[in-house]
Amino acid sequence: MVESGSLISIEGRLAGAHDPDDTVIVFRDGVFAGMSTAAAKFGIPLSLAPGQESPEAIVRVFLLNQQNTTAQEFTYPQPCTPGWLFAPPANWRGTNCQYIADTPLQMTADGYRGALDFGLIDTQQFMGPGWAFEASNVSWATSYQSVLNIPLPLDLSRLQLTARVKPFLAPPERIAQNVYLLANGEQLASWRLDSDEMTDITWHVPAAVLGKNPGTLQLKFLTPDSISPQSLGQGDDLRKLSLAVARLELFGEKE
């Protein structure tokens, strides 16, 4: 059993030979859980309430390509529970199971405060698919969808977040990056970023959205304008870049 603000994240890659650009869509218990490419890993967060055992997860994966659509389905019986040896299914490779116990928020006189520095290795534990950690002062969003899974205290009534970001721009092909922000599956904000400087973007997560996934906040940055420097003739970097993120600050109000 676990304390509040706990999170299990199962990550994997599809086995077998696939076109690296084929699309992978993942559902957990019939609910959309993420999208990636066949060459990239994908993750499924399993948030836990206080005293709850790790739940069974029914995972369905669809692989989309130009020829056909194939589906794979498998079940995880209570992954990552203490004393249970985690055995990945045969149709995944490179699977790992990560347990995050602590929220980055600390209680203060006026609520909760915390921050994630994207150049520090400790922040990697909150990163799902779609990130490239570089052990510098930023990490890059490197897919059309980049995911953060952040454990939270259960007595939050509202959360404000501010991210310091810089878009990947390459005029004339990319003069701006459009960013759509989803929190626990709800779109809460969008921005058009066209400045080649670090910029602060702020959004709020109301109680109704926090209540959809108590104890965990899943953030998805959707970036349809991601593009690789290599495709623009700017070197050999094949990653689809959209945002460099330096820091995420969180301020939460208590109930």
C-alpha positions as CSV (number, residue, x, y, z in Angstrom):
1,M,0.0,0.0,0.0
2,V,1.1,3.6,-0.6
3,E,0.8,7.1,0.9
4,S,-0.9,10.0,-0.8
5,G,0.6,11.5,-3.9
6,S,2.0,8.2,-5.2
7,L,2.4,7.1,-8.8
8,I,3.4,4.1,-10.7
9,S,4.6,4.6,-14.3
10,I,4.9,1.6,-16.7
11,E,7.0,2.4,-19.7
12,G,7.7,0.3,-22.8
13,R,8.5,0.0,-26.5
14,L,6.8,-2.2,-29.1
15,A,8.8,-5.3,-30.0
16,G,9.5,-6.3,-33.5
17,A,10.3,-4.4,-36.7
18,H,8.3,-1.3,-37.3
19,D,8.7,1.9,-39.4
20,P,10.1,4.4,-36.8
21,D,7.5,6.9,-37.8
22,D,4.4,4.6,-37.4
23,T,2.0,6.0,-34.8
24,V,1.4,4.1,-31.6
25,I,-1.8,4.9,-29.6
26,V,-2.2,3.5,-26.1
27,F,-5.4,3.0,-24.1
28,R,-5.5,1.9,-20.4
29,D,-8.8,0.5,-19.2
30,G,-10.5,1.9,-22.3
31,V,-9.3,5.4,-21.7
32,F,-6.8,7.2,-24.0
33,A,-3.4,7.1,-22.2
34,G,-0.9,8.4,-24.7
35,M,0.5,8.6,-28.2
36,S,4.0,8.1,-29.5
37,T,5.9,6.6,-32.5
38,A,7.0,3.0,-32.9
39,A,10.6,4.1,-32.3
40,A,9.9,5.9,-29.0
41,K,8.8,4.6,-25.6
42,F,5.4,5.3,-24.2
43,G,4.2,5.4,-20.6
44,I,1.0,4.6,-18.7
45,P,0.7,6.3,-15.3
46,L,-1.2,4.5,-12.5
47,S,-2.1,6.9,-9.7
48,L,-2.9,5.5,-6.3
49,A,-5.0,6.8,-3.4
50,P,-3.9,6.4,0.2
51,G,-3.9,2.7,1.3
52,Q,-4.8,1.5,-2.2
53,E,-3.1,-1.5,-3.7
54,S,-1.6,-1.2,-7.1
55,P,-4.5,-1.8,-9.6
56,E,-4.7,-4.2,-12.4
57,A,-4.2,-2.4,-15.7
58,I,-5.6,-3.6,-19.0
59,V,-3.5,-2.0,-21.7
60,R,-4.5,-1.9,-25.4
61,V,-2.0,-0.7,-28.0
62,F,-2.8,0.2,-31.6
63,L,-0.1,0.5,-34.2
64,L,-1.1,2.7,-37.2
65,N,0.8,2.7,-40.5
66,Q,0.0,3.3,-44.2
67,Q,-0.8,-0.4,-44.8
68,N,-3.0,-1.5,-41.9
69,T,-3.9,-1.1,-38.2
70,T,-2.9,-3.8,-35.7
71,A,-3.8,-4.0,-32.1
72,Q,-2.1,-5.7,-29.1
73,E,-3.8,-6.2,-25.7
74,F,-2.3,-7.4,-22.4
75,T,-3.0,-7.1,-18.7
76,Y,-0.7,-6.2,-15.8
77,P,-1.7,-7.9,-12.6
78,Q,-0.8,-5.4,-9.8
79,P,2.5,-4.1,-11.2
80,C,5.2,-2.9,-8.9
81,T,3.7,-4.1,-5.7
82,P,6.2,-4.9,-2.9
83,G,7.7,-8.3,-3.2
84,W,6.3,-8.9,-6.7
85,L,8.8,-9.5,-9.5
86,F,7.8,-7.3,-12.4
87,A,7.7,-9.4,-15.6
88,P,7.0,-7.4,-18.8
89,P,4.8,-9.0,-21.4
90,A,6.5,-10.6,-24.4
91,N,5.3,-8.0,-26.9
92,W,7.0,-5.2,-25.1
93,R,10.8,-4.7,-24.9
94,G,12.8,-2.5,-22.6
95,T,10.0,-2.3,-20.1
96,N,10.7,-0.8,-16.7
97,C,8.5,0.1,-13.8
98,Q,9.2,3.3,-11.9
99,Y,7.8,4.2,-8.4
100,I,7.6,7.9,-7.5
101,A,6.8,8.4,-3.8
102,D,7.2,12.1,-3.1
103,T,5.4,15.2,-4.3
104,P,7.7,18.2,-5.3
105,L,5.3,20.5,-3.4
106,Q,6.1,21.6,0.2
107,M,3.6,23.0,2.7
108,T,4.0,26.7,3.4
109,A,2.0,29.3,5.4
110,D,-0.2,30.2,2.4
111,G,-0.5,26.8,0.8
112,Y,1.9,24.5,-1.2
113,R,4.9,25.6,-3.2
114,G,7.4,23.7,-5.3
115,A,9.5,23.7,-8.5
116,L,11.0,21.4,-11.0
117,D,14.3,22.4,-12.6
118,F,14.6,20.7,-16.0
119,G,18.4,20.7,-15.9
120,L,18.6,18.6,-12.7
121,I,18.6,14.8,-12.9
122,D,16.0,14.5,-10.1
123,T,13.3,15.9,-12.4
124,Q,13.7,12.9,-14.7
125,Q,11.4,10.9,-12.4
126,F,8.5,13.1,-13.3
127,M,9.1,12.9,-17.1
128,G,7.0,10.6,-19.2
129,P,7.4,10.0,-23.0
130,G,8.4,12.9,-25.3
131,W,11.4,14.4,-23.3
132,A,15.1,14.6,-23.8
133,F,17.0,15.2,-20.6
134,E,20.3,16.9,-21.3
135,A,21.8,17.6,-17.9
136,S,22.1,21.2,-18.8
137,N,19.9,24.1,-17.8
138,V,17.0,22.8,-20.0
139,S,15.3,19.7,-21.3
140,W,13.7,19.5,-24.7
141,A,10.3,18.4,-25.7
142,T,11.1,16.0,-28.5
143,S,7.7,14.7,-29.8
144,Y,4.3,15.9,-30.8
145,Q,3.2,15.0,-27.2
146,S,5.4,15.4,-24.1
147,V,4.1,14.1,-20.7
148,L,4.8,15.0,-17.1
149,N,3.3,13.0,-14.2
150,I,3.5,14.9,-10.9
151,P,2.3,13.5,-7.5
152,L,0.3,16.0,-5.5
153,P,-1.1,16.4,-2.0
154,L,-4.8,15.3,-1.8
155,D,-6.0,18.5,-0.1
156,L,-5.4,20.9,-3.0
157,S,-8.3,23.0,-4.1
158,R,-6.5,24.8,-7.0
159,L,-3.1,24.8,-8.6
160,Q,-1.2,27.5,-10.5
161,L,1.7,26.5,-12.7
162,T,4.3,28.7,-14.5
163,A,6.8,27.2,-16.9
164,R,9.8,29.0,-18.3
165,V,10.1,27.9,-22.0
166,K,11.8,28.7,-25.2
167,P,10.4,27.6,-28.6
168,F,12.4,25.9,-31.3
169,L,12.3,28.4,-34.2
170,A,13.8,28.1,-37.6
171,P,12.6,30.9,-40.0
172,P,11.1,30.8,-42.5
173,E,9.9,27.1,-42.0
174,R,9.1,27.6,-38.3
175,I,8.3,31.1,-37.2
176,A,6.3,30.0,-34.1
177,Q,5.4,26.9,-32.0
178,N,1.8,26.3,-31.1
179,V,1.4,24.6,-27.7
180,Y,-1.8,23.0,-26.3
181,L,-1.8,22.1,-22.6
182,L,-3.9,19.2,-21.2
183,A,-4.2,18.5,-17.5
184,N,-5.7,15.2,-16.5
185,G,-7.1,14.9,-20.0
186,E,-8.7,18.4,-20.0
187,Q,-7.4,21.2,-22.3
188,L,-6.8,24.2,-20.1
189,A,-4.6,26.5,-22.2
190,S,-2.8,27.1,-25.5
191,W,-0.1,29.5,-26.6
192,R,1.5,30.6,-29.8
193,L,5.2,31.2,-29.0
194,D,7.2,33.2,-31.5
195,S,10.0,34.8,-29.4
196,D,13.4,33.3,-29.5
197,E,13.8,34.1,-25.8
198,M,12.9,32.4,-22.6
199,T,9.2,33.1,-21.9
200,D,7.0,32.4,-18.8
201,I,3.6,30.7,-19.5
202,T,1.1,30.4,-16.7
203,W,-2.1,28.4,-16.3
204,H,-4.4,27.2,-13.5
205,V,-5.8,23.8,-12.7
206,P,-9.2,24.0,-11.0
207,A,-10.5,21.6,-8.3
208,A,-12.7,19.8,-10.8
209,V,-9.7,18.8,-13.0
210,L,-7.6,17.9,-10.0
211,G,-10.4,15.6,-8.8
212,K,-10.3,13.6,-12.0
213,N,-7.1,12.0,-10.9
214,P,-6.7,12.5,-7.1
215,G,-3.1,12.6,-5.9
216,T,-1.5,12.9,-9.4
217,L,-1.4,15.6,-12.1
218,Q,-0.7,14.5,-15.6
219,L,0.3,17.3,-17.9
220,K,0.5,16.8,-21.7
221,F,2.1,19.4,-23.9
222,L,0.8,18.9,-27.5
223,T,3.1,20.5,-30.0
224,P,2.0,19.9,-33.6
225,D,4.8,22.1,-35.0
226,S,7.6,19.9,-33.7
227,I,10.3,19.5,-36.4
228,S,13.8,18.1,-36.5
229,P,16.8,20.3,-37.2
230,Q,18.1,17.6,-39.6
231,S,15.0,18.0,-41.8
232,L,15.7,21.7,-42.0
233,G,19.3,21.2,-43.1
234,Q,20.6,22.4,-39.7
235,G,22.8,19.5,-38.7
236,D,22.2,15.8,-37.9
237,D,19.7,16.1,-35.0
238,L,16.8,13.9,-35.9
239,R,14.7,14.8,-32.8
240,K,11.4,16.6,-33.4
241,L,12.0,19.7,-31.3
242,S,9.4,22.1,-30.1
243,L,10.1,23.5,-26.6
244,A,13.1,23.9,-24.4
245,V,11.9,23.9,-20.8
246,A,14.0,25.3,-18.0
247,R,11.7,25.3,-14.9
248,L,8.2,24.6,-13.7
249,E,6.9,26.4,-10.6
250,L,3.8,25.2,-8.7
251,F,1.7,27.0,-6.2
252,G,-1.3,25.2,-4.7
253,E,-4.1,26.4,-2.5
254,K,-5.4,24.1,0.3
255,E,-9.0,23.1,0.7
